[in-house]
């Protein structure tokens, strides 16, 4: 019965009706895309494997507890779970990969200065920490875009694809994030100049 080509929703229904093979087909169909998505963000095979397994454990749990909503498509839903686990991983470890954008207008762009002394290095570390704290206070959708753009070096097209929104929405979220961060900087009278 499962040998004919079934769409994801049909496979989900078969799985919920007790046919474990249906989930195996779903996993085989989508594992490469989900694994690649995670790996592109964490750049570590071991962490990718852990997060990949955690994502599908969460998928199974959500399906088995009847909390899956069929309004959305299966793959974007799984990708969102995987993506959120990656964000949680970075938060948990309090480390963001430091990839700098090469945009001329990037608010986080830094100018390399050879021969920095210890004081300048400490100031730069503090500024990076202050920026991370600002990012943590952003609304979830804005924080997600800032992290993907600034720390993961993703293009707005990639961000749009991974968050299942239009490029204009991704750009808008980044714009509002920057506005909100500027407001926080002004409100707290922060100085974010790198040495």
C-alpha beads as a LAMMPS data file, in Angstrom:
LAMMPS data file: protein, C-alpha beads

195 atoms
194 bonds

1 atom types
1 bond types

-500.0 500.0 xlo xhi
-500.0 500.0 ylo yhi
-500.0 500.0 zlo zhi

Masses

1 110.0

Atoms # bond

1 1 1 0.000 0.000 0.000
2 1 1 2.875 2.416 0.746
3 1 1 4.775 1.424 -2.396
4 1 1 2.886 3.903 -4.560
5 1 1 4.078 7.500 -4.417
6 1 1 2.261 9.226 -1.586
7 1 1 2.506 12.878 -0.604
8 1 1 3.740 13.901 2.837
9 1 1 0.259 14.432 4.286
10 1 1 -0.846 10.958 3.241
11 1 1 2.286 9.461 4.792
12 1 1 1.634 11.365 8.022
13 1 1 -1.904 9.955 8.128
14 1 1 -0.634 6.404 7.519
15 1 1 1.961 6.857 10.262
16 1 1 -0.649 8.138 12.715
17 1 1 -2.734 5.068 11.894
18 1 1 0.106 2.810 13.026
19 1 1 2.109 2.191 9.871
20 1 1 5.702 2.872 10.989
21 1 1 7.000 2.391 7.434
22 1 1 5.281 5.664 6.469
23 1 1 7.556 7.606 8.810
24 1 1 10.620 5.834 7.414
25 1 1 9.605 7.039 3.947
26 1 1 9.153 10.611 5.228
27 1 1 12.550 10.471 6.917
28 1 1 14.284 9.139 3.807
29 1 1 12.545 11.728 1.633
30 1 1 13.611 14.731 3.710
31 1 1 16.683 13.763 5.724
32 1 1 19.250 15.211 3.320
33 1 1 17.592 18.629 3.195
34 1 1 17.065 18.855 6.972
35 1 1 20.590 17.595 7.756
36 1 1 22.128 20.049 5.264
37 1 1 20.142 22.941 6.693
38 1 1 21.425 22.201 10.189
39 1 1 25.004 21.640 9.019
40 1 1 25.100 24.909 7.077
41 1 1 24.314 26.726 10.291
42 1 1 26.463 24.870 12.847
43 1 1 29.365 23.701 10.623
44 1 1 30.022 20.727 12.900
45 1 1 29.096 17.163 11.912
46 1 1 28.714 15.854 15.457
47 1 1 26.479 18.741 16.546
48 1 1 24.536 18.401 13.281
49 1 1 23.875 14.716 13.986
50 1 1 22.686 15.493 17.513
51 1 1 20.376 18.299 16.394
52 1 1 19.088 16.244 13.443
53 1 1 18.125 13.390 15.772
54 1 1 16.608 15.800 18.275
55 1 1 14.542 17.394 15.496
56 1 1 13.056 14.087 14.385
57 1 1 12.427 12.982 17.968
58 1 1 10.447 16.194 18.377
59 1 1 8.609 15.508 15.096
60 1 1 7.640 12.004 16.241
61 1 1 6.551 13.275 19.659
62 1 1 4.414 16.041 18.134
63 1 1 2.817 13.619 15.676
64 1 1 2.160 10.948 18.327
65 1 1 0.616 13.431 20.775
66 1 1 -1.762 14.736 18.089
67 1 1 -0.348 18.276 18.131
68 1 1 0.621 18.356 14.455
69 1 1 -1.404 20.890 12.484
70 1 1 -1.958 19.838 8.867
71 1 1 -2.503 23.417 7.687
72 1 1 1.206 23.795 7.064
73 1 1 3.316 21.572 4.892
74 1 1 5.324 18.822 6.519
75 1 1 8.815 19.778 5.295
76 1 1 8.627 23.496 6.202
77 1 1 7.340 22.441 9.624
78 1 1 10.272 20.043 10.141
79 1 1 12.721 22.697 8.873
80 1 1 11.321 25.194 11.381
81 1 1 11.799 22.680 14.215
82 1 1 15.382 22.032 13.108
83 1 1 16.081 25.735 12.745
84 1 1 14.718 26.520 16.209
85 1 1 16.880 23.757 17.699
86 1 1 19.953 25.352 16.093
87 1 1 19.055 28.752 17.543
88 1 1 18.505 27.109 20.948
89 1 1 21.877 25.360 20.613
90 1 1 23.670 28.685 20.111
91 1 1 21.771 30.270 22.987
92 1 1 22.470 27.346 25.306
93 1 1 26.168 27.449 24.574
94 1 1 26.246 31.249 24.626
95 1 1 28.380 31.205 21.526
96 1 1 27.481 32.622 18.198
97 1 1 29.667 31.864 15.211
98 1 1 31.382 35.104 14.324
99 1 1 30.851 35.544 10.610
100 1 1 30.997 39.155 9.500
101 1 1 28.918 40.430 6.632
102 1 1 30.721 42.177 3.819
103 1 1 27.894 44.661 3.227
104 1 1 28.948 48.310 3.119
105 1 1 25.952 49.307 5.238
106 1 1 26.277 46.535 7.826
107 1 1 25.904 48.016 11.285
108 1 1 28.152 45.277 12.706
109 1 1 30.969 45.575 10.183
110 1 1 34.389 45.987 11.720
111 1 1 37.621 47.309 10.328
112 1 1 40.601 45.068 10.920
113 1 1 43.340 46.866 12.750
114 1 1 46.726 45.155 12.913
115 1 1 48.676 45.373 16.144
116 1 1 45.780 45.936 18.558
117 1 1 46.849 46.182 22.152
118 1 1 45.218 44.283 25.013
119 1 1 42.950 47.175 25.987
120 1 1 41.589 47.485 22.447
121 1 1 40.982 43.732 22.315
122 1 1 39.070 43.834 25.616
123 1 1 36.951 46.744 24.385
124 1 1 36.104 44.789 21.218
125 1 1 35.137 41.708 23.234
126 1 1 32.892 43.879 25.419
127 1 1 31.241 45.499 22.384
128 1 1 30.549 42.066 20.868
129 1 1 29.025 40.950 24.178
130 1 1 26.871 44.100 24.372
131 1 1 25.612 43.516 20.822
132 1 1 24.715 39.906 21.697
133 1 1 22.742 41.145 24.722
134 1 1 20.868 43.624 22.519
135 1 1 20.030 40.827 20.078
136 1 1 18.648 38.697 22.926
137 1 1 16.098 41.441 23.715
138 1 1 14.686 41.541 20.180
139 1 1 11.359 39.894 19.306
140 1 1 11.892 36.283 18.151
141 1 1 11.361 36.910 14.415
142 1 1 13.758 39.869 14.387
143 1 1 16.365 38.073 16.501
144 1 1 16.242 35.076 14.162
145 1 1 16.943 37.228 11.077
146 1 1 19.778 39.141 12.786
147 1 1 21.457 35.905 13.915
148 1 1 21.171 34.304 10.479
149 1 1 22.386 37.426 8.669
150 1 1 25.105 38.631 11.013
151 1 1 26.469 35.519 12.659
152 1 1 25.668 32.836 10.101
153 1 1 26.392 34.989 7.048
154 1 1 23.203 33.975 5.224
155 1 1 21.832 36.029 2.335
156 1 1 18.342 37.491 2.620
157 1 1 17.189 34.967 0.004
158 1 1 18.521 32.111 2.170
159 1 1 16.899 33.646 5.242
160 1 1 13.587 33.962 3.395
161 1 1 13.789 30.325 2.252
162 1 1 14.693 29.005 5.705
163 1 1 12.034 31.000 7.543
164 1 1 9.390 30.446 4.869
165 1 1 8.736 34.177 4.299
166 1 1 9.278 36.557 1.394
167 1 1 12.584 38.377 0.930
168 1 1 10.778 41.663 1.664
169 1 1 9.546 40.271 4.986
170 1 1 13.070 39.136 5.895
171 1 1 14.441 42.575 4.967
172 1 1 11.690 44.261 6.964
173 1 1 12.447 42.169 10.043
174 1 1 16.123 43.098 9.791
175 1 1 15.230 46.773 9.396
176 1 1 12.977 46.729 12.469
177 1 1 15.626 44.810 14.431
178 1 1 18.187 47.507 13.671
179 1 1 15.696 50.248 14.615
180 1 1 14.924 48.470 17.891
181 1 1 18.612 47.958 18.664
182 1 1 19.331 51.644 18.020
183 1 1 16.477 52.558 20.405
184 1 1 17.912 50.268 23.089
185 1 1 21.388 51.770 22.598
186 1 1 19.974 55.284 22.948
187 1 1 17.760 54.405 25.904
188 1 1 20.649 52.852 27.843
189 1 1 23.150 55.460 26.640
190 1 1 25.456 52.720 25.365
191 1 1 28.671 53.337 23.491
192 1 1 29.401 50.623 20.935
193 1 1 32.604 51.834 19.295
194 1 1 35.242 49.256 18.590
195 1 1 38.812 50.153 19.457

Bonds

1 1 1 2
2 1 2 3
3 1 3 4
4 1 4 5
5 1 5 6
6 1 6 7
7 1 7 8
8 1 8 9
9 1 9 10
10 1 10 11
11 1 11 12
12 1 12 13
13 1 13 14
14 1 14 15
15 1 15 16
16 1 16 17
17 1 17 18
18 1 18 19
19 1 19 20
20 1 20 21
21 1 21 22
22 1 22 23
23 1 23 24
24 1 24 25
25 1 25 26
26 1 26 27
27 1 27 28
28 1 28 29
29 1 29 30
30 1 30 31
31 1 31 32
32 1 32 33
33 1 33 34
34 1 34 35
35 1 35 36
36 1 36 37
37 1 37 38
38 1 38 39
39 1 39 40
40 1 40 41
41 1 41 42
42 1 42 43
43 1 43 44
44 1 44 45
45 1 45 46
46 1 46 47
47 1 47 48
48 1 48 49
49 1 49 50
50 1 50 51
51 1 51 52
52 1 52 53
53 1 53 54
54 1 54 55
55 1 55 56
56 1 56 57
57 1 57 58
58 1 58 59
59 1 59 60
60 1 60 61
61 1 61 62
62 1 62 63
63 1 63 64
64 1 64 65
65 1 65 66
66 1 66 67
67 1 67 68
68 1 68 69
69 1 69 70
70 1 70 71
71 1 71 72
72 1 72 73
73 1 73 74
74 1 74 75
75 1 75 76
76 1 76 77
77 1 77 78
78 1 78 79
79 1 79 80
80 1 80 81
81 1 81 82
82 1 82 83
83 1 83 84
84 1 84 85
85 1 85 86
86 1 86 87
87 1 87 88
88 1 88 89
89 1 89 90
90 1 90 91
91 1 91 92
92 1 92 93
93 1 93 94
94 1 94 95
95 1 95 96
96 1 96 97
97 1 97 98
98 1 98 99
99 1 99 100
100 1 100 101
101 1 101 102
102 1 102 103
103 1 103 104
104 1 104 105
105 1 105 106
106 1 106 107
107 1 107 108
108 1 108 109
109 1 109 110
110 1 110 111
111 1 111 112
112 1 112 113
113 1 113 114
114 1 114 115
115 1 115 116
116 1 116 117
117 1 117 118
118 1 118 119
119 1 119 120
120 1 120 121
121 1 121 122
122 1 122 123
123 1 123 124
124 1 124 125
125 1 125 126
126 1 126 127
127 1 127 128
128 1 128 129
129 1 129 130
130 1 130 131
131 1 131 132
132 1 132 133
133 1 133 134
134 1 134 135
135 1 135 136
136 1 136 137
137 1 137 138
138 1 138 139
139 1 139 140
140 1 140 141
141 1 141 142
142 1 142 143
143 1 143 144
144 1 144 145
145 1 145 146
146 1 146 147
147 1 147 148
148 1 148 149
149 1 149 150
150 1 150 151
151 1 151 152
152 1 152 153
153 1 153 154
154 1 154 155
155 1 155 156
156 1 156 157
157 1 157 158
158 1 158 159
159 1 159 160
160 1 160 161
161 1 161 162
162 1 162 163
163 1 163 164
164 1 164 165
165 1 165 166
166 1 166 167
167 1 167 168
168 1 168 169
169 1 169 170
170 1 170 171
171 1 171 172
172 1 172 173
173 1 173 174
174 1 174 175
175 1 175 176
176 1 176 177
177 1 177 178
178 1 178 179
179 1 179 180
180 1 180 181
181 1 181 182
182 1 182 183
183 1 183 184
184 1 184 185
185 1 185 186
186 1 186 187
187 1 187 188
188 1 188 189
189 1 189 190
190 1 190 191
191 1 191 192
192 1 192 193
193 1 193 194
194 1 194 195
